Each structure stands twice: as C-alpha cells, then as structure tokens.
Amino acid sequence: MEWRCAGLGWPDGRPVLRWEGGRRSELAYGTDIGFRAVGERRCVGARGNPCPLRAVVPGRATQARCPECARLDRAFSVAADGVPDDPRTYRVYLAWFGAGLVKVGITAEERGAVRLLEQGAVAFCWLGRGPLMAARRTEELLRAALGVPDRVPYARKREVRGALPAWPDRVGELTQLYGRAVALDGWAETLERVSFEAVDHSGAFGLRAFGSGMGRLRADGTGAGGGDAAVVAGASFGVVREVVGGGAVAGRLVAAAGPDLHLETAGGDALVVDTRVLVGWQLVAADAAAGVTVPVQAVETGGGGAEQEGLF
C-alpha cells in the first residue's frame, strides 16, 4: 500500500498529515518523526479527480499539480471568483501572524477557524458574515482602507513567528484594527457585522510568546494542541522547500503552524518543513537518526517495502 502525501491538515484544531485515500497520521509535539521520499512526485489531480496522466511535478513546486490540473482547479476556485453563485454563508476575518503583520480574508462559515489554522494565523478575529460576493466586496474595501494585504508570503510569516509579543499586545492590535474596520462606511448591505472576539492559536501551534529573534523552538513534551514550545535564540535555522527522491527528513516535532512543521534535528538545529512540497510524494518511515538529506535553505527574511500501519 502506497502512502502518498496529501498535505498537512488541522481537523479539530490539531495537526495531522493526510494521505491519498483519506488516511491520516496524527502529529504530537515532542515526538520524533522521520520520512524518506520514494520514486517521483506525482500530480494530485484537481477537484477530487485524479490526474489522468499521473504527471511528474517539480520537487520545489508548492502545488503538486500539472498545468492542466492546476487550470481546472483554479477554474472552480472561490479565491479566483470561479464560483460567484456559491450559496454558502461566508465570513470576513482579520488574521494576525506577528507584530505588525495582519491580513484580511474570507472563508466559508461552515469551515469555522480551519482556514485560519491552515494559513498559520497565530491569532484572529471575525469581522462580518453574509453572502460570498458581499464578503468579497467588503474584503476589498477593508484591504484598501486599513492598508492591510489579502495575502502574506509564508517566508514573512516564518520570520515573525520566531519572536511573538505577549497575548495582550496581539489583542490590542486586533482590537484597534477591528474598531477601524467596523466603523467604515461602504460595507456591503447584506454583510452583517460580527462582535469582537480575539482567538488565540499559539496553543494549537505549540508556540509560546517569549524568546528573542529567530531561534529554535524547544519542545516541552506536551501533546499537540495543548502545549507550548519555548523559543531559544542562537541555533541555525533552515527551511525545507524541496524534496528529492531518496531524500530523508527526521527530527523531533516541536511546533506546527499552517503548512509548516518545526523540527529540532539530531544536531540541535531548527528546521521548518514546508509540507506543501511533500504533497504528491510517496513517503516511507525513516529512523529519527536518518538526518536531513534534502536541500535546506537558510530562513528567508524580509520580504516501498512492507505495508505500513502508520507513518509516524
């Protein structure tokens, strides 16, 4: 049985690694994990349909889709306004990633906070709820009026995640922006304002708001979703943004946020694995001592065998 990766998910506010066919591997902070890539990376298809060609896709691509499947997926994407008549209720939100780094966005109400967890939002608040196009128009209004983006690069999120201010400071920033947002004229008439409530994801991610600068995250041995990790300055810090056939990644899982897994390697270094580049690969378990034999980039700043019962 192949274990082909389908990405990192956040059901019930806890990180799981998903596999083709619907299987899941729960991830717990403070435990050792390791995997090795086998064969070639294959296109995952689009809109629940497999790629008819099982096309090979580049190891560095953040979407494991061939050009044809990528076009099909985007044609029916809410984010690309491919479904303007979607009858579901949508919510507008402010997502906070770190000091001074906030974005505005929309998500289907039925998904709750999952979209915020997927994006790596350390904190967030709702602004309004209503039909899709009303939410979209209001999102554009708020983006322009508040001077906040609707997209934030993952490199920037990683940069600020290493030195988070205390919870009162996060709430203060969200409170101030929320007040400016709900006071604006020009909201779509069918969009209902939602009262303020700041939501904290640092526990779900395994992050604690102390430390200085970009350091390594140290596990405290508690389970996923309920524990913290301390930020310790001084260790080297790298990012896995490409996987190669035969390449291995192993270490202790100390935190996760959005698509990122934060590992401490056997040598004591900090490593972020962007799980978007794992999607489409067949992975087999590797011993924690296997090390890291895939390309590792310095952190960006500015800007087969027997059937397995489980991977980790």
C-alpha positions as CSV (number, residue, x, y, z in Angstrom):
1,M,0.0,0.0,0.0
2,E,1.4,3.4,-1.0
3,W,1.4,6.3,1.4
4,R,1.3,9.3,-0.9
5,C,1.2,12.6,1.0
6,A,-1.8,14.8,0.6
7,G,-0.6,17.6,3.0
8,L,-0.9,18.9,6.5
9,G,-4.5,19.4,7.8
10,W,-6.0,20.9,11.0
11,P,-9.2,19.0,11.9
12,D,-10.4,19.8,15.4
13,G,-7.6,22.3,15.7
14,R,-4.9,19.6,15.8
15,P,-2.2,18.9,13.1
16,V,-2.5,15.7,11.1
17,L,-0.6,14.6,8.0
18,R,-3.1,13.5,5.3
19,W,-2.6,10.7,2.7
20,E,-4.2,9.8,-0.6
21,G,-7.3,7.7,0.1
22,G,-8.3,9.6,3.2
23,R,-5.9,8.2,5.8
24,R,-4.4,10.4,8.5
25,S,-1.4,10.4,10.8
26,E,-1.8,12.4,14.0
27,L,1.1,14.5,14.9
28,A,2.1,15.1,18.6
29,Y,4.6,17.7,19.7
30,G,7.7,16.3,21.4
31,T,7.8,13.1,19.4
32,D,10.3,12.0,16.8
33,I,9.2,11.8,13.2
34,G,11.1,10.7,10.1
35,F,10.3,10.0,6.4
36,R,12.0,9.3,3.2
37,A,10.7,10.1,-0.3
38,V,10.4,7.3,-2.8
39,G,10.2,7.4,-6.6
40,E,8.9,10.6,-8.2
41,R,6.5,13.3,-7.2
42,R,3.1,12.9,-8.9
43,C,0.3,15.3,-9.7
44,V,-2.6,15.1,-7.2
45,G,-5.3,16.0,-9.7
46,A,-8.0,18.6,-9.3
47,R,-11.4,19.0,-7.6
48,G,-11.3,15.4,-6.2
49,N,-10.4,13.9,-9.5
50,P,-7.1,12.1,-10.1
51,C,-4.7,13.3,-12.7
52,P,-5.3,11.1,-15.8
53,L,-1.6,11.3,-16.7
54,R,-0.2,10.8,-13.2
55,A,2.2,13.5,-14.3
56,V,5.5,14.1,-12.7
57,V,5.7,17.6,-11.0
58,P,8.8,19.5,-9.8
59,G,10.0,18.9,-6.3
60,R,10.1,22.6,-5.4
61,A,6.5,23.5,-6.6
62,T,4.2,24.5,-3.7
63,Q,1.3,23.0,-5.6
64,A,1.6,19.3,-6.7
65,R,-0.4,19.8,-9.9
66,C,0.5,19.6,-13.5
67,P,-0.5,22.7,-15.6
68,E,-3.8,21.1,-16.8
69,C,-5.0,20.1,-13.4
70,A,-3.9,23.5,-12.0
71,R,-6.1,25.3,-14.5
72,L,-9.0,23.0,-13.7
73,D,-8.6,23.6,-10.0
74,R,-8.4,27.3,-10.3
75,A,-11.5,27.5,-12.7
76,F,-13.7,26.3,-9.8
77,S,-11.9,28.2,-7.0
78,V,-13.7,30.6,-4.7
79,A,-10.4,32.5,-4.3
80,A,-10.3,33.1,-8.0
81,D,-14.0,34.1,-8.1
82,G,-14.7,30.9,-10.1
83,V,-17.9,30.2,-8.2
84,P,-19.7,33.6,-7.8
85,D,-23.1,32.0,-7.2
86,D,-21.9,29.9,-4.2
87,P,-24.9,29.9,-1.8
88,R,-23.0,29.4,1.4
89,T,-22.5,32.0,4.1
90,Y,-19.0,33.5,4.2
91,R,-17.1,35.3,7.0
92,V,-14.6,38.1,6.7
93,Y,-11.7,38.0,9.1
94,L,-8.5,39.7,10.3
95,A,-5.6,37.2,10.6
96,W,-2.6,38.1,12.8
97,F,0.7,36.4,12.2
98,G,3.1,38.5,14.3
99,A,3.7,42.1,15.3
100,G,2.5,44.4,12.6
101,L,1.6,41.6,10.2
102,V,-2.1,41.3,9.7
103,K,-4.2,40.3,6.6
104,V,-7.9,40.4,5.7
105,G,-9.6,37.5,4.1
106,I,-12.8,35.4,3.7
107,T,-13.7,31.8,4.4
108,A,-16.9,29.7,4.3
109,E,-18.7,30.0,7.7
110,E,-19.1,26.2,7.8
111,R,-15.3,25.8,7.9
112,G,-15.0,27.7,11.2
113,A,-11.4,28.6,12.1
114,V,-9.8,25.8,9.9
115,R,-8.8,28.3,7.2
116,L,-7.0,30.4,9.8
117,L,-5.1,27.4,11.1
118,E,-4.2,26.4,7.6
119,Q,-2.7,29.8,7.0
120,G,-0.7,29.9,10.2
121,A,-2.6,32.7,11.8
122,V,-1.4,32.9,15.4
123,A,-4.5,35.0,16.3
124,F,-7.6,36.2,14.5
125,C,-11.0,37.9,14.8
126,W,-14.2,37.8,12.7
127,L,-15.5,41.0,11.2
128,G,-18.7,40.1,9.3
129,R,-20.8,37.4,7.8
130,G,-23.0,37.2,4.7
131,P,-23.2,36.1,1.0
132,L,-20.0,35.4,-0.9
133,M,-19.9,38.4,-3.2
134,A,-20.8,40.8,-0.3
135,A,-18.0,39.3,1.7
136,R,-15.6,39.7,-1.3
137,R,-16.6,43.3,-1.8
138,T,-16.1,44.2,1.9
139,E,-12.8,42.4,1.9
140,E,-11.6,44.7,-0.9
141,L,-12.9,47.7,0.9
142,L,-11.1,46.8,4.1
143,R,-7.9,45.9,2.4
144,A,-7.7,49.3,0.8
145,A,-9.0,51.4,3.8
146,L,-6.9,49.6,6.5
147,G,-3.8,49.3,4.4
148,V,-3.5,45.5,5.1
149,P,-2.9,42.9,2.4
150,D,-5.1,39.9,1.5
151,R,-2.0,37.7,1.0
152,V,1.1,37.3,3.1
153,P,4.2,35.3,2.0
154,Y,5.0,32.2,4.1
155,A,8.6,33.4,4.4
156,R,7.4,36.5,6.2
157,K,5.1,34.5,8.5
158,R,8.1,32.4,9.5
159,E,10.2,35.4,10.1
160,V,7.8,37.0,12.6
161,R,6.8,33.7,14.2
162,G,10.2,33.4,16.0
163,A,9.5,36.4,18.3
164,L,5.9,36.8,19.2
165,P,4.7,39.5,21.5
166,A,2.5,38.7,24.6
167,W,-1.2,38.0,24.2
168,P,-2.3,41.5,25.4
169,D,-0.3,43.0,22.6
170,R,-1.9,40.7,20.0
171,V,-5.3,41.5,21.3
172,G,-4.5,45.2,21.3
173,E,-3.5,45.2,17.6
174,L,-6.6,43.2,16.6
175,T,-8.9,45.4,18.7
176,Q,-7.6,48.6,17.1
177,L,-8.0,47.3,13.5
178,Y,-11.4,45.8,14.3
179,G,-12.6,49.2,15.5
180,R,-11.4,50.9,12.4
181,A,-12.9,48.2,10.2
182,V,-16.5,48.2,11.6
183,A,-16.6,52.0,11.7
184,L,-16.0,52.2,7.9
185,D,-18.8,53.2,5.5
186,G,-19.2,51.3,2.4
187,W,-19.7,47.8,3.7
188,A,-22.0,45.6,1.5
189,E,-25.6,46.0,2.8
190,T,-26.1,42.2,3.1
191,L,-23.0,41.7,5.2
192,E,-23.7,41.6,9.0
193,R,-21.0,42.9,11.4
194,V,-19.8,40.4,14.0
195,S,-18.9,41.4,17.5
196,F,-15.3,41.4,18.5
197,E,-13.6,38.3,20.0
198,A,-9.9,37.6,19.6
199,V,-9.0,33.9,19.2
200,D,-5.5,32.6,20.1
201,H,-3.9,29.7,18.1
202,S,-0.5,29.7,19.9
203,G,-1.5,26.6,22.0
204,A,-2.7,24.7,18.9
205,F,0.5,25.6,17.1
206,G,2.8,24.8,20.1
207,L,4.2,28.3,20.4
208,R,4.9,30.4,23.4
209,A,5.3,34.1,23.3
210,F,8.8,34.5,24.6
211,G,12.2,34.4,23.1
212,S,14.3,36.8,21.1
213,G,14.8,36.8,17.4
214,M,14.7,33.8,15.1
215,G,15.8,30.9,17.2
216,R,14.8,27.3,17.6
217,L,11.6,26.0,19.1
218,R,12.1,23.6,22.0
219,A,9.5,21.0,22.8
220,D,8.2,20.7,26.3
221,G,6.8,17.2,25.8
222,T,3.1,18.1,25.9
223,G,0.6,16.8,23.4
224,A,-0.5,18.6,20.2
225,G,-2.9,21.3,20.7
226,G,-2.4,21.7,24.4
227,G,1.3,22.5,24.9
228,D,3.7,25.3,24.3
229,A,7.2,25.5,22.9
230,A,9.8,27.9,24.1
231,V,11.8,30.0,21.5
232,V,15.5,29.6,22.1
233,A,17.8,32.0,20.3
234,G,21.2,31.1,18.8
235,A,20.6,27.9,16.8
236,S,20.9,27.8,13.0
237,F,17.6,27.8,11.2
238,G,16.7,26.4,7.8
239,V,13.7,25.7,5.7
240,V,12.9,22.6,3.6
241,R,11.2,23.9,0.4
242,E,12.2,21.0,-1.9
243,V,12.2,17.2,-1.6
244,V,14.1,14.8,-3.8
245,G,13.7,11.1,-4.5
246,G,15.5,9.1,-1.7
247,G,15.8,12.2,0.4
248,A,15.1,12.0,4.1
249,V,13.9,14.3,6.9
250,A,14.0,13.4,10.5
251,G,13.8,15.2,13.8
252,R,11.7,16.0,16.9
253,L,8.4,17.8,16.2
254,V,8.3,20.9,18.4
255,A,5.6,23.0,16.7
256,A,3.5,23.4,13.6
257,A,1.7,26.4,12.0
258,G,-0.2,26.5,8.8
259,P,1.6,24.1,6.4
260,D,4.9,24.3,8.4
261,L,6.3,21.6,10.7
262,H,9.0,22.9,13.1
263,L,11.6,20.2,13.9
264,E,14.7,20.0,16.1
265,T,17.3,17.9,14.3
266,A,19.6,15.4,16.0
267,G,22.3,18.1,15.8
268,G,20.2,20.6,17.7
269,D,19.4,22.8,14.8
270,A,15.9,24.1,14.0
271,L,14.3,23.1,10.7
272,V,11.0,24.2,9.2
273,V,9.5,21.7,6.7
274,D,7.1,23.3,4.3
275,T,4.7,20.4,3.9
276,R,3.3,21.8,0.7
277,V,6.4,20.3,-1.0
278,L,5.7,16.8,0.5
279,V,2.3,16.6,-1.3
280,G,2.4,14.1,-4.2
281,W,5.4,12.2,-2.9
282,Q,5.3,8.6,-1.7
283,L,6.8,8.6,1.8
284,V,8.1,5.7,3.9
285,A,9.1,5.9,7.5
286,A,12.7,6.8,8.4
287,D,14.5,6.4,11.7
288,A,15.0,9.6,13.7
289,A,18.7,9.2,13.1
290,A,18.3,9.4,9.3
291,G,19.1,13.1,9.5
292,V,18.2,15.6,6.7
293,T,19.3,14.7,3.2
294,V,17.1,17.1,1.2
295,P,18.0,20.7,0.2
296,V,17.8,23.1,3.1
297,Q,17.6,26.9,2.6
298,A,18.6,29.5,5.1
299,V,15.5,31.1,6.6
300,E,14.1,33.8,4.3
301,T,13.9,37.3,5.8
302,G,12.2,40.5,4.5
303,G,10.1,40.2,2.3
304,G,8.2,0.5,-0.8
305,G,8.6,-2.4,1.4
306,A,6.1,-4.0,3.7
307,E,2.7,-2.3,4.2
308,Q,2.8,0.3,6.9
309,E,0.1,0.7,9.6
310,G,1.2,4.3,10.1
311,L,4.0,6.5,9.2
312,F,4.8,8.3,12.5
